[in-house]
């Protein structure tokens, strides 16, 4: 019974890791745009 719970937790951490990668990618894309907007 403990094994599926651990597997589910590992799956959740993997999803969080993918979301962190996507968030970092979006931040890396939008940060220069925000810099340009604030520079103007």
N, CA, C and O atoms as CSV, one atom per row, in Angstrom:
chain,resi,resn,atom,element,x,y,z
A,1,UNK,N,N,0.834,-1.204,0.000
A,1,UNK,CA,C,0.000,0.000,0.000
A,1,UNK,C,C,0.872,1.260,0.000
A,1,UNK,O,O,0.474,2.300,-0.524
A,2,UNK,N,N,2.049,1.154,0.585
A,2,UNK,CA,C,2.923,2.330,0.644
A,2,UNK,C,C,3.596,2.601,-0.700
A,2,UNK,O,O,3.997,3.727,-0.994
A,3,UNK,N,N,3.712,1.543,-1.512
A,3,UNK,CA,C,4.422,1.712,-2.785
A,3,UNK,C,C,3.680,2.618,-3.773
A,3,UNK,O,O,4.310,3.485,-4.378
A,4,UNK,N,N,2.346,2.448,-3.960
A,4,UNK,CA,C,1.657,3.362,-4.884
A,4,UNK,C,C,1.702,4.806,-4.402
A,4,UNK,O,O,1.780,5.733,-5.208
A,5,UNK,N,N,1.651,4.994,-3.075
A,5,UNK,CA,C,1.688,6.363,-2.554
A,5,UNK,C,C,3.035,7.013,-2.871
A,5,UNK,O,O,3.096,8.179,-3.261
A,6,UNK,N,N,4.117,6.241,-2.699
A,6,UNK,CA,C,5.451,6.768,-3.007
A,6,UNK,C,C,5.576,7.038,-4.504
A,6,UNK,O,O,6.157,8.043,-4.914
A,7,UNK,N,N,5.020,6.125,-5.325
A,7,UNK,CA,C,5.079,6.333,-6.775
A,7,UNK,C,C,4.294,7.565,-7.181
A,7,UNK,O,O,4.712,8.324,-8.056
A,8,UNK,N,N,3.135,7.756,-6.528
A,8,UNK,CA,C,2.328,8.928,-6.861
A,8,UNK,C,C,3.065,10.204,-6.460
A,8,UNK,O,O,3.023,11.205,-7.176
A,9,UNK,N,N,3.736,10.160,-5.315
A,9,UNK,CA,C,4.478,11.343,-4.872
A,9,UNK,C,C,5.626,11.644,-5.841
A,9,UNK,O,O,5.904,12.802,-6.152
A,10,UNK,N,N,6.291,10.572,-6.313
A,10,UNK,CA,C,7.384,10.770,-7.261
A,10,UNK,C,C,6.842,11.349,-8.569
A,10,UNK,O,O,7.484,12.190,-9.198
A,11,UNK,N,N,5.653,10.888,-8.970
A,11,UNK,CA,C,5.034,11.407,-10.189
A,11,UNK,C,C,4.679,12.881,-10.007
A,11,UNK,O,O,4.839,13.677,-10.932
A,12,UNK,N,N,4.200,13.246,-8.819
A,12,UNK,CA,C,3.861,14.646,-8.557
A,12,UNK,C,C,5.111,15.525,-8.591
A,12,UNK,O,O,5.073,16.635,-9.122
A,13,UNK,N,N,6.212,15.038,-8.032
A,13,UNK,CA,C,7.441,15.838,-8.054
A,13,UNK,C,C,7.936,15.994,-9.483
A,13,UNK,O,O,8.501,17.027,-9.842
A,14,UNK,N,N,7.719,14.947,-10.309
A,14,UNK,CA,C,8.131,15.055,-11.709
A,14,UNK,C,C,7.275,16.101,-12.422
A,14,UNK,O,O,7.786,16.865,-13.242
A,15,UNK,N,N,5.973,16.139,-12.114
A,15,UNK,CA,C,5.088,17.145,-12.722
A,15,UNK,C,C,5.509,18.540,-12.270
A,15,UNK,O,O,5.544,19.470,-13.076
A,16,UNK,N,N,5.826,18.688,-10.998
A,16,UNK,CA,C,6.274,19.989,-10.484
A,16,UNK,C,C,7.570,20.409,-11.161
A,16,UNK,O,O,7.773,21.589,-11.448
A,17,UNK,N,N,8.450,19.439,-11.417
A,17,UNK,CA,C,9.719,19.741,-12.078
A,17,UNK,C,C,9.471,20.220,-13.504
A,17,UNK,O,O,10.110,21.169,-13.958
A,18,UNK,N,N,8.545,19.570,-14.215
A,18,UNK,CA,C,8.214,20.000,-15.577
A,18,UNK,C,C,7.587,21.390,-15.557
A,18,UNK,O,O,7.880,22.214,-16.423
A,19,UNK,N,N,6.721,21.657,-14.569
A,19,UNK,CA,C,6.109,22.982,-14.470
A,19,UNK,C,C,7.161,24.039,-14.163
A,19,UNK,O,O,7.078,25.161,-14.662
A,20,UNK,N,N,8.148,23.688,-13.348
A,20,UNK,CA,C,9.227,24.632,-13.050
A,20,UNK,C,C,10.051,24.924,-14.299
A,20,UNK,O,O,10.468,26.061,-14.519
A,21,UNK,N,N,10.286,23.891,-15.122
A,21,UNK,CA,C,11.018,24.111,-16.374
A,21,UNK,C,C,10.235,25.024,-17.305
A,21,UNK,O,O,10.799,25.937,-17.909
A,22,UNK,N,N,8.928,24.776,-17.420
A,22,UNK,CA,C,8.094,25.602,-18.296
A,22,UNK,C,C,8.033,27.034,-17.767
A,22,UNK,O,O,8.060,27.988,-18.545
A,23,UNK,N,N,7.948,27.185,-16.428
A,23,UNK,CA,C,7.906,28.520,-15.843
A,23,UNK,C,C,9.218,29.262,-16.085
A,23,UNK,O,O,9.213,30.455,-16.386
A,24,UNK,N,N,10.339,28.557,-15.954
A,24,UNK,CA,C,11.637,29.185,-16.202
A,24,UNK,C,C,11.764,29.586,-17.666
A,24,UNK,O,O,12.314,30.641,-17.984
A,25,UNK,N,N,11.248,28.731,-18.564
A,25,UNK,CA,C,11.319,29.045,-19.989
A,25,UNK,C,C,10.457,30.267,-20.305
A,25,UNK,O,O,10.874,31.149,-21.056
A,26,UNK,N,N,9.245,30.316,-19.725
A,26,UNK,CA,C,8.375,31.468,-19.963
A,26,UNK,C,C,8.980,32.738,-19.379
A,26,UNK,O,O,8.899,33.804,-19.988
A,27,UNK,N,N,9.591,32.626,-18.193
A,27,UNK,CA,C,10.233,33.783,-17.575
A,27,UNK,C,C,11.407,34.251,-18.427
A,27,UNK,O,O,11.625,35.452,-18.585
A,28,UNK,N,N,12.171,33.292,-18.980
A,28,UNK,CA,C,13.320,33.633,-19.824
A,28,UNK,C,C,12.858,34.321,-21.106
A,28,UNK,O,O,13.586,35.135,-21.674
A,29,UNK,N,N,11.636,33.988,-21.567
A,29,UNK,CA,C,11.119,34.614,-22.791
A,29,UNK,C,C,10.511,35.982,-22.478
A,29,UNK,O,O,10.721,36.936,-23.226
A,30,UNK,N,N,9.760,36.085,-21.380
A,30,UNK,CA,C,9.017,37.319,-21.110
A,30,UNK,C,C,9.860,38.371,-20.392
A,30,UNK,O,O,9.516,39.553,-20.418
A,31,UNK,N,N,10.954,37.967,-19.754
A,31,UNK,CA,C,11.750,38.937,-18.996
A,31,UNK,C,C,12.356,40.024,-19.882
A,31,UNK,O,O,12.285,41.194,-19.507
A,32,UNK,N,N,12.957,39.704,-21.052
A,32,UNK,CA,C,13.454,40.782,-21.923
A,32,UNK,C,C,12.332,41.678,-22.433
A,32,UNK,O,O,12.534,42.878,-22.620
A,33,UNK,N,N,11.138,41.098,-22.661
A,33,UNK,CA,C,10.010,41.917,-23.118
A,33,UNK,C,C,9.616,42.905,-22.030
A,33,UNK,O,O,9.337,44.070,-22.313
A,34,UNK,N,N,9.593,42.440,-20.783
A,34,UNK,CA,C,9.282,43.344,-19.674
A,34,UNK,C,C,10.363,44.406,-19.524
A,34,UNK,O,O,10.061,45.557,-19.210
A,35,UNK,N,N,11.609,44.034,-19.744
A,35,UNK,CA,C,12.695,45.015,-19.672
A,35,UNK,C,C,12.510,46.086,-20.744
A,35,UNK,O,O,12.709,47.273,-20.485
A,36,UNK,N,N,12.130,45.663,-21.948
A,36,UNK,CA,C,11.914,46.626,-23.033
A,36,UNK,C,C,10.744,47.540,-22.698
A,36,UNK,O,O,10.803,48.743,-22.951
A,37,UNK,N,N,9.678,46.973,-22.126
A,37,UNK,CA,C,8.503,47.792,-21.781
A,37,UNK,C,C,8.874,48.815,-20.706
A,37,UNK,O,O,8.498,49.982,-20.807
A,38,UNK,N,N,9.608,48.383,-19.680
A,38,UNK,CA,C,9.975,49.314,-18.611
A,38,UNK,C,C,11.040,50.308,-19.072
A,38,UNK,O,O,11.128,51.415,-18.541
A,39,UNK,N,N,11.844,49.917,-20.055
A,39,UNK,CA,C,12.856,50.837,-20.571
A,39,UNK,C,C,12.195,51.960,-21.372
A,39,UNK,O,O,12.677,53.093,-21.383
A,40,UNK,N,N,11.089,51.633,-22.041
A,40,UNK,CA,C,10.384,52.674,-22.790
A,40,UNK,C,C,9.625,53.580,-21.831
A,40,UNK,O,O,8.964,54.523,-22.267
